[in-house]
Amino acid sequence: MKTLKQQFNELADKYIAAFEKKHGAQLEFWVADDKSGIASFGGTWFVNFSDIMFDIDNNLPKRLIFDWLDYSLETHYYNENKISKLPSINLKSYSKGVRHEIKF
């Protein structure tokens, strides 16, 4: 009988394979070799496994997750530099159309 860890690792591999195929992105590594944590794609994108699951389970539009990551980085940048104070938006809300206009 397979251990829960083995079963989880196989399931995580299936999610990653679906994510790679859908987005044309390639897994580079798991941060701290932890498949339940953060995956790096091409050294540019760092994505939580829970967001990968949400993307696949909800059949989000292709590349929407990367648009959300860009938006999140821009929001963080503007907040850190006190240009604006926008709240963070999670992937689920972003996928439903929630956005804040970044104003200078």
VEXLUMFI-742857 format. One record per atom (N, C-alpha, C, O): residue number from 1; atom name; x, y, z. Coordinates in nm, 4 decimals, padded with zeros to 6 digits. Atoms other than C-alpha are relative to their C-alpha. Layout:
N
+-----+----+----------+----------+----------+
|   i | at |        X |        Y |        Z |
+-----+----+----------+----------+----------+
| NUM | CA |        X |        Y |        Z |
...
+-----+----+----------+----------+----------+
***
This chain:
104
+-----+----+----------+----------+----------+
|   i | at |        X |        Y |        Z |
+-----+----+----------+----------+----------+
|   1 |  N |  00.0836 | -00.1183 |  00.0000 |
|   1 | CA |  00.0000 |  00.0000 |  00.0000 |
|   1 |  C |  00.0885 |  00.1252 |  00.0000 |
|   1 |  O |  00.1886 |  00.1313 |  00.0715 |
|   2 |  N | -00.0763 | -00.1236 |  00.0083 |
|   2 | CA |  00.1273 |  00.3474 | -00.0883 |
|   2 |  C | -00.0263 |  00.0854 |  00.1234 |
|   2 |  O | -00.1362 |  00.0862 |  00.1788 |
|   3 |  N |  00.0166 | -00.0930 | -00.1114 |
|   3 | CA |  00.1877 |  00.5968 |  00.1875 |
|   3 |  C | -00.0763 |  00.1223 | -00.0490 |
|   3 |  O | -00.0859 |  00.1467 | -00.1693 |
|   4 |  N |  00.0684 | -00.1238 |  00.0366 |
|   4 | CA | -00.0104 |  00.9183 |  00.1949 |
|   4 |  C |  00.0936 |  00.0943 | -00.0733 |
|   4 |  O |  00.0524 |  00.1618 | -00.1677 |
|   5 |  N | -00.0980 | -00.0868 |  00.0652 |
|   5 | CA |  00.3062 |  01.1047 |  00.0988 |
|   5 |  C |  00.0200 | -00.0409 | -00.1456 |
|   5 |  O |  00.0264 |  00.0447 | -00.2338 |
|   6 |  N | -00.0159 |  00.0470 |  00.1376 |
|   6 | CA |  00.3518 |  00.8867 | -00.2098 |
|   6 |  C | -00.1221 |  00.0373 | -00.0837 |
|   6 |  O | -00.1091 |  00.0819 | -00.1977 |
|   7 |  N |  00.1231 | -00.0336 |  00.0708 |
|   7 | CA | -00.0118 |  00.9390 | -00.3068 |
|   7 |  C | -00.0061 |  00.1497 | -00.0297 |
|   7 |  O | -00.0440 |  00.1905 | -00.1395 |
|   8 |  N |  00.0004 | -00.1443 |  00.0202 |
|   8 | CA |  00.0194 |  01.3143 | -00.2580 |
|   8 |  C |  00.0988 |  00.0393 | -00.1102 |
|   8 |  O |  00.0649 |  00.1182 | -00.1984 |
|   9 |  N | -00.1009 | -00.0339 |  00.1001 |
|   9 | CA |  00.3401 |  01.3333 | -00.4636 |
|   9 |  C | -00.0467 | -00.0360 | -00.1407 |
|   9 |  O | -00.0216 |  00.0388 | -00.2351 |
|  10 |  N |  00.0525 |  00.0395 |  00.1312 |
|  10 | CA |  00.1741 |  01.1454 | -00.7503 |
|  10 |  C | -00.1096 |  00.0968 | -00.0454 |
|  10 |  O | -00.1152 |  00.1348 | -00.1623 |
|  11 |  N |  00.1057 | -00.0951 |  00.0327 |
|  11 | CA | -00.1270 |  01.3763 | -00.7360 |
|  11 |  C |  00.0589 |  00.1368 | -00.0362 |
|  11 |  O |  00.0157 |  00.2001 | -00.1324 |
|  12 |  N | -00.0654 | -00.1281 |  00.0294 |
|  12 | CA |  00.0951 |  01.6854 | -00.7246 |
|  12 |  C |  00.0641 | -00.0040 | -00.1386 |
|  12 |  O |  00.0564 |  00.0936 | -00.2132 |
|  13 |  N | -00.0605 |  00.0141 |  00.1329 |
|  13 | CA |  00.2822 |  01.5562 | -01.0304 |
|  13 |  C | -00.1051 |  00.0114 | -00.1104 |
|  13 |  O | -00.0785 |  00.0692 | -00.2158 |
|  14 |  N |  00.1076 | -00.0084 |  00.0995 |
|  14 | CA | -00.0487 |  01.5216 | -01.2165 |
|  14 |  C | -00.0489 |  00.1436 | -00.0156 |
|  14 |  O | -00.0742 |  00.1888 | -00.1273 |
|  15 |  N |  00.0393 | -00.1414 |  00.0077 |
|  15 | CA | -00.1502 |  01.8780 | -01.1289 |
|  15 |  C |  00.1049 |  00.0803 | -00.0759 |
|  15 |  O |  00.0711 |  00.1636 | -00.1600 |
|  16 |  N | -00.1070 | -00.0741 |  00.0677 |
|  16 | CA |  00.1880 |  02.0077 | -01.2430 |
|  16 |  C |  00.0006 | -00.0306 | -00.1488 |
|  16 |  O |  00.0172 |  00.0600 | -00.2305 |
|  17 |  N |  00.0027 |  00.0365 |  00.1429 |
|  17 | CA |  00.1683 |  01.8149 | -01.5708 |
|  17 |  C | -00.1144 |  00.0712 | -00.0715 |
|  17 |  O | -00.0965 |  00.1202 | -00.1830 |
|  18 |  N |  00.1142 | -00.0699 |  00.0600 |
|  18 | CA | -00.1779 |  01.9623 | -01.6391 |
|  18 |  C |  00.0271 |  00.1498 | -00.0110 |
|  18 |  O | -00.0069 |  00.2123 | -00.1115 |
|  19 |  N | -00.0324 | -00.1426 | -00.0016 |
|  19 | CA | -00.0569 |  02.3122 | -01.5450 |
|  19 |  C |  00.1020 |  00.0331 | -00.1088 |
|  19 |  O |  00.0862 |  00.1313 | -00.1812 |
|  20 |  N | -00.1024 | -00.0221 |  00.1026 |
|  20 | CA |  00.2514 |  02.2858 | -01.7677 |
|  20 |  C | -00.0605 | -00.0055 | -00.1396 |
|  20 |  O | -00.0315 |  00.0794 | -00.2240 |
|  21 |  N |  00.0614 |  00.0156 |  00.1313 |
|  21 | CA |  00.0458 |  02.1651 | -02.0624 |
|  21 |  C | -00.0922 |  00.1174 | -00.0317 |
|  21 |  O | -00.0893 |  00.1713 | -00.1424 |
|  22 |  N |  00.0966 | -00.1081 |  00.0202 |
|  22 | CA | -00.2240 |  02.4294 | -02.0177 |
|  22 |  C |  00.0687 |  00.1328 | -00.0305 |
|  22 |  O |  00.0275 |  00.2055 | -00.1209 |
|  23 |  N | -00.0609 | -00.1330 |  00.0088 |
|  23 | CA |  00.0112 |  02.7264 | -01.9806 |
|  23 |  C |  00.1295 |  00.0040 | -00.0807 |
|  23 |  O |  00.1853 |  00.1117 | -00.1017 |
|  24 |  N | -00.1258 |  00.0009 |  00.0733 |
|  24 | CA |  00.3146 |  02.6155 | -02.1794 |
|  24 |  C |  00.1170 |  00.0414 |  00.0879 |
|  24 |  O |  00.2163 |  00.0958 |  00.0396 |
|  25 |  N | -00.1044 | -00.0343 | -00.0973 |
|  25 | CA |  00.5230 |  02.6648 | -01.8650 |
|  25 |  C |  00.0655 | -00.1287 |  00.0487 |
|  25 |  O |  00.0021 | -00.2342 |  00.0502 |
|  26 |  N | -00.0708 |  00.1188 | -00.0464 |
|  26 | CA |  00.7840 |  02.4256 | -01.7307 |
|  26 |  C |  00.0455 |  00.0186 |  00.1441 |
|  26 |  O |  00.1091 |  00.1182 |  00.1784 |
|  27 |  N | -00.0445 | -00.0016 | -00.1389 |
|  27 | CA |  00.8405 |  02.3482 | -01.3643 |
|  27 |  C |  00.1515 | -00.0047 |  00.0038 |
|  27 |  O |  00.2136 | -00.0921 | -00.0568 |
|  28 |  N | -00.1451 | -00.0007 | -00.0164 |
|  28 | CA |  01.1958 |  02.4382 | -01.2731 |
|  28 |  C |  00.0382 | -00.0704 |  00.1303 |
|  28 |  O |  00.1256 | -00.1571 |  00.1311 |
|  29 |  N | -00.0267 |  00.0654 | -00.1275 |
|  29 | CA |  01.1941 |  02.3403 | -00.9042 |
|  29 |  C | -00.1096 |  00.0355 |  00.0997 |
|  29 |  O | -00.1865 |  00.1295 |  00.0799 |
|  30 |  N |  00.0846 | -00.0302 | -00.1148 |
|  30 | CA |  00.9949 |  02.3286 | -00.5827 |
|  30 |  C |  00.0863 |  00.0691 |  00.1044 |
|  30 |  O |  00.1949 |  00.0208 |  00.1362 |
|  31 |  N | -00.0732 | -00.0694 | -00.1058 |
|  31 | CA |  01.1088 |  02.5774 | -00.3198 |
|  31 |  C |  00.0109 | -00.0949 |  00.1194 |
|  31 |  O | -00.0890 | -00.1498 |  00.1658 |
|  32 |  N | -00.0298 |  00.0890 | -00.1129 |
|  32 | CA |  01.2711 |  02.3753 | -00.0391 |
|  32 |  C | -00.0423 | -00.1446 | -00.0280 |
|  32 |  O | -00.0661 | -00.2214 |  00.0652 |
|  33 |  N |  00.0418 |  00.1352 |  00.0401 |
|  33 | CA |  01.1777 |  02.0590 | -00.2336 |
|  33 |  C | -00.1323 | -00.0425 |  00.0626 |
|  33 |  O | -00.1516 | -00.1600 |  00.0937 |
|  34 |  N |  00.1286 |  00.0250 | -00.0645 |
|  34 | CA |  00.8261 |  02.0864 | -00.0880 |
|  34 |  C | -00.1123 |  00.0129 | -00.1030 |
|  34 |  O | -00.1487 |  00.1237 | -00.1422 |
|  35 |  N |  00.1049 | -00.0009 |  00.1018 |
|  35 | CA |  00.5546 |  01.9872 | -00.3361 |
|  35 |  C | -00.1315 |  00.0605 |  00.0490 |
|  35 |  O | -00.2194 |  00.0896 | -00.0321 |
|  36 |  N |  00.1228 | -00.0623 | -00.0504 |
|  36 | CA |  00.2855 |  02.1288 | -00.1087 |
|  36 |  C |  00.0144 |  00.1515 |  00.0101 |
|  36 |  O | -00.0785 |  00.2205 |  00.0519 |
|  37 |  N | -00.0285 | -00.1425 | -00.0158 |
|  37 | CA |  00.4452 |  02.4742 | -00.1212 |
|  37 |  C |  00.0011 |  00.0770 | -00.1294 |
|  37 |  O | -00.1009 |  00.0882 | -00.1974 |
|  38 |  N | -00.0135 | -00.0934 |  00.1121 |
|  38 | CA |  00.5759 |  02.6977 | -00.3967 |
|  38 |  C |  00.0836 | -00.0613 | -00.1117 |
|  38 |  O |  00.1925 | -00.1140 | -00.0890 |
|  39 |  N | -00.0672 |  00.0514 |  00.1191 |
|  39 | CA |  00.6724 |  02.5934 | -00.7491 |
|  39 |  C |  00.0572 |  00.1164 | -00.0798 |
|  39 |  O | -00.0050 |  00.2221 | -00.0912 |
|  40 |  N | -00.0619 | -00.1007 |  00.0858 |
|  40 | CA |  00.9114 |  02.7896 | -00.9701 |
|  40 |  C | -00.0119 | -00.0457 | -00.1449 |
|  40 |  O |  00.0198 | -00.1596 | -00.1792 |
|  41 |  N |  00.0120 |  00.0274 |  00.1431 |
|  41 | CA |  00.8413 |  02.8079 | -01.3412 |
|  41 |  C |  00.0932 |  00.0945 | -00.0743 |
|  41 |  O |  00.0726 |  00.2159 | -00.0756 |
|  42 |  N | -00.0936 | -00.0781 |  00.0786 |
|  42 | CA |  01.1294 |  02.9242 | -01.5551 |
|  42 |  C |  00.0802 |  00.1015 |  00.0800 |
|  42 |  O |  00.1386 |  00.1931 |  00.0222 |
|  43 |  N | -00.0747 | -00.0935 | -00.0828 |
|  43 | CA |  01.2879 |  03.1044 | -01.2620 |
|  43 |  C | -00.0632 |  00.1372 |  00.0102 |
|  43 |  O | -00.0091 |  00.2260 |  00.0760 |
|  44 |  N |  00.0683 | -00.1288 |  00.0019 |
|  44 | CA |  01.0418 |  03.3884 | -01.3187 |
|  44 |  C | -00.1250 | -00.0005 |  00.0864 |
|  44 |  O | -00.1512 |  00.0951 |  00.1594 |
|  45 |  N |  00.1284 |  00.0094 | -00.0684 |
|  45 | CA |  00.7129 |  03.2727 | -01.1721 |
|  45 |  C |  00.0104 | -00.0925 |  00.1198 |
|  45 |  O |  00.0629 | -00.2033 |  00.1085 |
|  46 |  N |  00.0066 |  00.0809 | -00.1211 |
|  46 | CA |  00.6673 |  03.1435 | -00.8172 |
|  46 |  C | -00.1476 | -00.0103 |  00.0375 |
|  46 |  O | -00.2124 |  00.0899 |  00.0676 |
|  47 |  N |  00.1431 |  00.0213 | -00.0141 |
|  47 | CA |  00.3244 |  02.9883 | -00.7678 |
|  47 |  C | -00.0272 | -00.0993 |  00.1123 |
|  47 |  O |  00.0324 | -00.2069 |  00.1165 |
|  48 |  N |  00.0417 |  00.0922 | -00.1051 |
|  48 | CA |  00.1648 |  02.8332 | -00.4589 |
|  48 |  C | -00.0725 | -00.1187 | -00.0613 |
|  48 |  O | -00.1477 | -00.1041 | -00.1578 |
|  49 |  N |  00.0674 |  00.1192 |  00.0503 |
|  49 | CA |  00.0484 |  02.4774 | -00.5132 |
|  49 |  C | -00.1518 |  00.0149 |  00.0099 |
|  49 |  O | -00.2238 | -00.0319 | -00.0783 |
|  50 |  N |  00.1454 | -00.0182 | -00.0137 |
|  50 | CA | -00.2980 |  02.5743 | -00.3846 |
|  50 |  C | -00.0559 |  00.0838 | -00.1153 |
|  50 |  O | -00.1691 |  00.0608 | -00.1580 |
|  51 |  N |  00.0447 | -00.0799 |  00.1141 |
|  51 | CA | -00.3214 |  02.8347 | -00.6653 |
|  51 |  C |  00.0049 | -00.0813 | -00.1293 |
|  51 |  O | -00.0794 | -00.0638 | -00.2172 |
|  52 |  N | -00.0070 |  00.0906 |  00.1153 |
|  52 | CA | -00.2114 |  02.5746 | -00.9211 |
|  52 |  C | -00.1238 | -00.0898 | -00.0008 |
|  52 |  O | -00.1868 | -00.1091 | -00.1048 |
|  53 |  N |  00.1187 |  00.0843 | -00.0109 |
|  53 | CA | -00.4880 |  02.3461 | -00.7943 |
|  53 |  C | -00.1259 |  00.0794 | -00.0366 |
|  53 |  O | -00.2112 |  00.0302 | -00.1104 |
|  54 |  N |  00.1172 | -00.0820 |  00.0295 |
|  54 | CA | -00.7422 |  02.6296 | -00.8089 |
|  54 |  C | -00.0103 |  00.0259 | -00.1497 |
|  54 |  O | -00.1191 |  00.0179 | -00.2066 |
|  55 |  N | -00.0027 | -00.0245 |  00.1438 |
|  55 | CA | -00.6391 |  02.7106 | -01.1657 |
|  55 |  C | -00.0513 | -00.1217 | -00.0771 |
|  55 |  O | -00.1371 | -00.1081 | -00.1643 |
|  56 |  N |  00.0374 |  00.1214 |  00.0719 |
|  56 | CA | -00.6768 |  02.3514 | -01.2835 |
|  56 |  C | -00.1423 | -00.0425 |  00.0352 |
|  56 |  O | -00.2211 | -00.0732 | -00.0543 |
|  57 |  N |  00.1324 |  00.0459 | -00.0428 |
|  57 | CA | -00.9854 |  02.2608 | -01.0775 |
|  57 |  C | -00.1131 |  00.0871 | -00.0519 |
|  57 |  O | -00.2245 |  00.0390 | -00.0727 |
|  58 |  N |  00.1030 | -00.0933 |  00.0445 |
|  58 | CA | -01.1734 |  02.5689 | -01.1950 |
|  58 |  C |  00.0115 |  00.0387 | -00.1465 |
|  58 |  O | -00.0612 |  00.1252 | -00.1952 |
|  59 |  N | -00.0183 | -00.0232 |  00.1432 |
|  59 | CA | -01.0512 |  02.5654 | -01.5542 |
|  59 |  C |  00.0063 |  00.1496 | -00.0332 |
|  59 |  O | -00.0640 |  00.1983 | -00.1217 |
|  60 |  N | -00.0162 | -00.1434 |  00.0254 |
|  60 | CA | -00.9427 |  02.9294 | -01.5395 |
|  60 |  C |  00.0539 |  00.0214 | -00.1411 |
|  60 |  O |  00.1184 | -00.0674 | -00.1967 |
|  61 |  N | -00.0539 | -00.0283 |  00.1330 |
|  61 | CA | -00.8604 |  03.0953 | -01.8714 |
|  61 |  C |  00.1528 | -00.0123 | -00.0029 |
|  61 |  O |  00.2220 |  00.0166 |  00.0947 |
|  62 |  N | -00.1441 |  00.0157 |  00.0188 |
|  62 | CA | -00.5153 |  03.0242 | -02.0067 |
|  62 |  C |  00.0718 |  00.1311 |  00.0320 |
|  62 |  O |  00.0313 |  00.2385 | -00.0125 |
|  63 |  N | -00.0906 | -00.1092 | -00.0384 |
|  63 | CA | -00.2458 |  03.2531 | -01.8587 |
|  63 |  C | -00.0596 |  00.1000 |  00.0995 |
|  63 |  O |  00.0097 |  00.1938 |  00.1388 |
|  64 |  N |  00.0587 | -00.0922 | -00.0974 |
|  64 | CA | -00.4900 |  03.4286 | -01.6197 |
|  64 |  C |  00.0812 |  00.0016 |  00.1295 |
|  64 |  O |  00.0989 |  00.1073 |  00.1900 |
|  65 |  N | -00.0768 |  00.0069 | -00.1244 |
|  65 | CA | -00.2835 |  03.3092 | -01.3239 |
|  65 |  C |  00.1256 |  00.0873 | -00.0098 |
|  65 |  O |  00.1671 |  00.1474 |  00.0893 |
|  66 |  N | -00.1199 | -00.0823 |  00.0168 |
|  66 | CA |  00.0217 |  03.4858 | -01.4680 |
|  66 |  C | -00.0359 |  00.1486 | -00.0052 |
|  66 |  O |  00.0408 |  00.2329 |  00.0413 |
|  67 |  N |  00.0489 | -00.1392 | -00.0049 |
|  67 | CA | -00.1797 |  03.8054 | -01.5248 |
|  67 |  C | -00.0200 |  00.0419 |  00.1448 |
|  67 |  O |  00.0164 |  00.1529 |  00.1838 |
|  68 |  N |  00.0216 | -00.0272 | -00.1428 |
|  68 | CA | -00.2802 |  03.7842 | -01.1566 |
|  68 |  C |  00.1323 |  00.0200 |  00.0726 |
|  68 |  O |  00.1449 |  00.1104 |  00.1553 |
|  69 |  N | -00.1313 | -00.0158 | -00.0632 |
|  69 | CA |  00.0823 |  03.7360 | -01.0512 |
|  69 |  C |  00.0608 |  00.1355 | -00.0350 |
|  69 |  O |  00.1159 |  00.2026 |  00.0523 |
|  70 |  N | -00.0497 | -00.1323 |  00.0406 |
|  70 | CA |  00.1836 |  04.0447 | -01.2528 |
|  70 |  C | -00.0727 |  00.1106 |  00.0763 |
|  70 |  O | -00.0099 |  00.2028 |  00.1284 |
|  71 |  N |  00.0803 | -00.0994 | -00.0710 |
|  71 | CA | -00.1009 |  04.2446 | -01.0995 |
|  71 |  C |  00.0412 |  00.0063 |  00.1470 |
|  71 |  O |  00.0553 |  00.1148 |  00.2036 |
|  72 |  N | -00.0388 |  00.0056 | -00.1415 |
|  72 | CA | -00.0017 |  04.1283 | -00.7496 |
|  72 |  C |  00.1354 |  00.0654 |  00.0234 |
|  72 |  O |  00.1542 |  00.1364 |  00.1222 |
|  73 |  N | -00.1327 | -00.0609 | -00.0129 |
|  73 | CA |  00.3606 |  04.2307 | -00.8039 |
|  73 |  C | -00.0073 |  00.1509 | -00.0164 |
|  73 |  O |  00.0587 |  00.2244 |  00.0571 |
|  74 |  N |  00.0153 | -00.1433 |  00.0202 |
|  74 | CA |  00.2587 |  04.5720 | -00.9360 |
|  74 |  C | -00.0639 |  00.0651 |  00.1223 |
|  74 |  O | -00.0197 |  00.1710 |  00.1667 |
|  75 |  N |  00.0669 | -00.0526 | -00.1187 |
|  75 | CA |  00.0241 |  04.6266 | -00.6405 |
|  75 |  C |  00.0981 |  00.0082 |  00.1162 |
|  75 |  O |  00.1030 |  00.1087 |  00.1871 |
|  76 |  N | -00.0988 |  00.0019 | -00.1080 |
|  76 | CA |  00.2992 |  04.5266 | -00.3969 |
|  76 |  C |  00.1035 |  00.1107 | -00.0200 |
|  76 |  O |  00.1393 |  00.1802 |  00.0751 |
|  77 |  N | -00.0994 | -00.1034 |  00.0298 |
|  77 | CA |  00.5500 |  04.7573 | -00.5699 |
|  77 |  C | -00.0549 |  00.1385 |  00.0347 |
|  77 |  O |  00.0120 |  00.2169 |  00.1020 |
|  78 |  N |  00.0571 | -00.1320 | -00.0246 |
|  78 | CA |  00.3168 |  05.0576 | -00.5563 |
|  78 |  C | -00.0264 |  00.0224 |  00.1480 |
|  78 |  O | -00.0098 |  00.1339 |  00.1973 |
|  79 |  N |  00.0226 | -00.0134 | -00.1438 |
|  79 | CA |  00.2274 |  04.9902 | -00.1936 |
|  79 |  C |  00.1314 |  00.0205 |  00.0746 |
|  79 |  O |  00.1383 |  00.1031 |  00.1656 |
|  80 |  N | -00.1303 | -00.0132 | -00.0657 |
|  80 | CA |  00.5925 |  04.9502 | -00.0904 |
|  80 |  C |  00.0597 |  00.1385 | -00.0218 |
|  80 |  O |  00.1281 |  00.1919 |  00.0655 |
|  81 |  N | -00.0537 | -00.1318 |  00.0321 |
|  81 | CA |  00.6799 |  05.2777 | -00.2601 |
|  81 |  C | -00.0985 |  00.1122 |  00.0313 |
|  81 |  O | -00.0798 |  00.2263 | -00.0110 |
|  82 |  N |  00.0990 | -00.0955 | -00.0490 |
|  82 | CA |  00.3788 |  05.4521 | -00.1061 |
|  82 |  C | -00.0638 |  00.0841 | -00.1111 |
|  82 |  O | -00.1048 |  00.1980 | -00.0887 |
|  83 |  N |  00.0668 | -00.0674 |  00.1105 |
|  83 | CA |  00.2409 |  05.5457 | -00.4468 |
|  83 |  C | -00.1515 | -00.0173 |  00.0157 |
|  83 |  O | -00.2291 |  00.0709 | -00.0210 |
|  84 |  N |  00.1417 |  00.0255 | -00.0265 |
|  84 | CA | -00.0926 |  05.3899 | -00.3505 |
|  84 |  C | -00.0093 | -00.1013 |  00.1127 |
|  84 |  O |  00.0921 | -00.1570 |  00.1548 |
|  85 |  N |  00.0232 |  00.1005 | -00.1038 |
|  85 | CA | -00.2433 |  05.1646 | -00.0859 |
|  85 |  C | -00.1148 | -00.0885 | -00.0452 |
|  85 |  O | -00.2303 | -00.0638 | -00.0104 |
|  86 |  N |  00.1020 |  00.0908 |  00.0502 |
|  86 | CA | -00.4289 |  04.8834 | -00.2580 |
|  86 |  C |  00.0074 | -00.1321 |  00.0755 |
|  86 |  O |  00.1165 | -00.1808 |  00.1049 |
|  87 |  N | -00.0023 |  00.1308 | -00.0655 |
|  87 | CA | -00.5338 |  04.5626 | -00.0857 |
|  87 |  C |  00.0406 | -00.1091 | -00.0988 |
|  87 |  O |  00.0208 | -00.0950 | -00.2194 |
|  88 |  N | -00.0335 |  00.1150 |  00.0840 |
|  88 | CA | -00.4042 |  04.2324 | -00.2179 |
|  88 |  C | -00.1286 | -00.0695 | -00.0424 |
|  88 |  O | -00.2284 | -00.0674 |  00.0295 |
|  89 |  N |  00.1146 |  00.0751 |  00.0509 |
|  89 | CA | -00.6437 |  04.0275 | -00.4264 |
|  89 |  C |  00.0457 | -00.1435 | -00.0217 |
|  89 |  O |  00.1472 | -00.1674 | -00.0871 |
|  90 |  N | -00.0369 |  00.1399 |  00.0209 |
|  90 | CA | -00.6358 |  03.6484 | -00.4145 |
|  90 |  C | -00.0427 | -00.0452 | -00.1399 |
|  90 |  O | -00.1194 |  00.0230 | -00.2077 |
|  91 |  N |  00.0266 |  00.0494 |  00.1348 |
|  91 | CA | -00.6549 |  03.4393 | -00.7303 |
|  91 |  C | -00.1492 | -00.0228 | -00.0228 |
|  91 |  O | -00.2006 |  00.0081 | -00.1303 |
|  92 |  N |  00.1436 |  00.0257 |  00.0164 |
|  92 | CA | -01.0168 |  03.3378 | -00.6709 |
|  92 |  C | -00.0750 |  00.1299 | -00.0300 |
|  92 |  O | -00.1565 |  00.1341 | -00.1222 |
|  93 |  N |  00.0673 | -00.1284 |  00.0229 |
|  93 | CA | -01.1325 |  03.7013 | -00.6475 |
|  93 |  C |  00.0406 |  00.0589 | -00.1346 |
|  93 |  O | -00.0432 |  00.1115 | -00.2077 |
|  94 |  N | -00.0490 | -00.0532 |  00.1275 |
|  94 | CA | -00.9140 |  03.8043 | -00.9420 |
|  94 |  C | -00.0684 | -00.0715 | -00.1170 |
|  94 |  O | -00.1046 | -00.0087 | -00.2166 |
|  95 |  N |  00.0617 |  00.0767 |  00.1082 |
|  95 | CA | -01.0613 |  03.5248 | -01.1540 |
|  95 |  C | -00.1467 |  00.0366 | -00.0192 |
|  95 |  O | -00.2039 |  00.0115 | -00.1252 |
|  96 |  N |  00.1395 | -00.0433 |  00.0088 |
|  96 | CA | -01.4087 |  03.6642 | -01.0792 |
|  96 |  C | -00.0118 |  00.1456 | -00.0441 |
|  96 |  O | -00.1219 |  00.2002 | -00.0511 |
|  97 |  N |  00.0015 | -00.1346 |  00.0553 |
|  97 | CA | -01.3070 |  04.0076 | -01.2085 |
|  97 |  C |  00.0336 |  00.1119 |  00.0965 |
|  97 |  O |  00.0299 |  00.2288 |  00.0580 |
|  98 |  N | -00.0343 | -00.1054 | -00.0969 |
|  98 | CA | -01.2065 |  04.1927 | -00.8912 |
|  98 |  C |  00.1340 |  00.0597 | -00.0374 |
|  98 |  O |  00.2325 | -00.0131 | -00.0502 |
|  99 |  N | -00.1245 | -00.0717 |  00.0310 |
|  99 | CA | -00.9424 |  04.4541 | -00.9771 |
|  99 |  C | -00.0054 |  00.1363 |  00.0678 |
|  99 |  O | -00.1131 |  00.1893 |  00.0950 |
| 100 |  N | -00.0114 | -00.1368 | -00.0469 |
| 100 | CA | -00.8212 |  04.7820 | -00.8361 |
| 100 |  C |  00.0824 |  00.0754 | -00.1028 |
| 100 |  O |  00.1815 |  00.0239 | -00.1545 |
| 101 |  N | -00.0777 | -00.0820 |  00.0933 |
| 101 | CA | -00.7020 |  05.0587 | -01.0605 |
| 101 |  C |  00.1172 |  00.0615 |  00.0765 |
| 101 |  O |  00.0989 |  00.1248 |  00.1805 |
| 102 |  N | -00.1187 | -00.0561 | -00.0622 |
| 102 | CA | -00.3486 |  05.1569 | -00.9741 |
| 102 |  C |  00.0154 |  00.1430 | -00.0511 |
| 102 |  O |  00.0323 |  00.1661 | -00.1708 |
| 103 |  N | -00.0094 | -00.1413 |  00.0372 |
| 103 | CA | -00.3298 |  05.5366 | -00.9698 |
| 103 |  C |  00.1274 |  00.0595 |  00.0564 |
| 103 |  O |  00.1686 |  00.0269 |  00.1677 |
| 104 |  N | -00.1224 | -00.0675 | -00.0433 |
| 104 | CA | -00.0194 |  05.7491 | -00.9458 |
| 104 |  C | -00.0347 |  00.1279 |  00.0712 |
| 104 |  O |  00.0546 |  00.1999 |  00.1158 |
+-----+----+----------+----------+----------+
***
